Amino acid sequence: MSHKHAVHLGSNEDYQYRRLVQEHRDLDEKIEYMRHVPSADTSQLKHLKIMKLRLADQMEYRLKELEC
């Protein structure tokens, strides 16, 4: 999913969207780190991946909502 949409966001909407994007990036970094740790908890890794997918859905929903 691309985050390069040209949508004019108000201050509150902009903050909420940027927060979601940052959380998504943070989870991506954690997941990538854990993938390289031999002793990583696979159930925790799965949970983080699910959270990342949910954030992606929220970001997509937010963009569609703002584009209307």
C-alpha atoms as one frame of an Amber mdcrd trajectory, in Angstrom:
protein
   0.000   0.000   0.000   1.317   3.422  -0.903   1.143   6.344   1.496   1.720
   8.925  -1.229  -1.899   9.952  -1.677  -2.472  13.631  -2.360  -5.186  14.221
   0.212  -5.510  17.497   2.073  -5.804  16.601   5.720  -6.963  18.841   8.514
  -4.798  19.034  11.594  -6.654  16.358  13.580  -7.061  14.025  10.604  -3.434
  14.589   9.649  -2.280  13.743  13.153  -4.390  10.587  13.319  -3.206   9.370
   9.927   0.451  10.137  10.680   0.112   8.289  13.986  -1.217   5.211  12.184
   1.593   5.378   9.636   4.203   5.669  12.387   2.727   2.756  14.321   2.746
   0.698  11.105   6.423   1.536  10.511   7.313   0.749  14.114   5.650  -2.647
  13.873   7.404  -3.296  10.584  10.760  -2.614  12.245   9.931  -4.883  15.201
   8.816  -7.671  12.880  11.929  -7.363  10.747  14.132  -7.452  13.843  12.352
 -10.493  15.264  12.673 -12.366  11.974  16.438 -12.297  12.458  16.433 -13.378
  16.105  16.697 -17.179  16.333  15.007 -17.304  19.746  12.097 -15.019  18.751
   8.666 -16.024  20.008   6.743 -17.110  16.905   3.359 -16.441  18.512   4.415
 -12.888  19.325   5.690 -12.440  15.767   2.341 -13.652  14.425   0.516 -11.244
  16.746   2.643  -8.317  15.526   1.921  -9.215  11.908  -1.808  -9.265  12.607
  -1.567  -5.872  14.325   0.317  -4.506  11.315  -2.411  -5.729   8.953  -5.082
  -4.106  11.119  -3.185  -0.820  11.056  -2.919  -1.041   7.261  -6.689  -1.527
   7.085  -7.249   1.474   9.359  -4.954   3.622   7.228  -6.762   2.598   4.035
 -10.141   3.279   5.643  -8.958   6.690   6.855  -7.749   7.639   3.366 -11.010
   6.543   1.715 -12.960   8.483   4.312 -10.921  11.625   3.676 -11.103  11.352
  -0.120 -14.935  11.558  -0.109
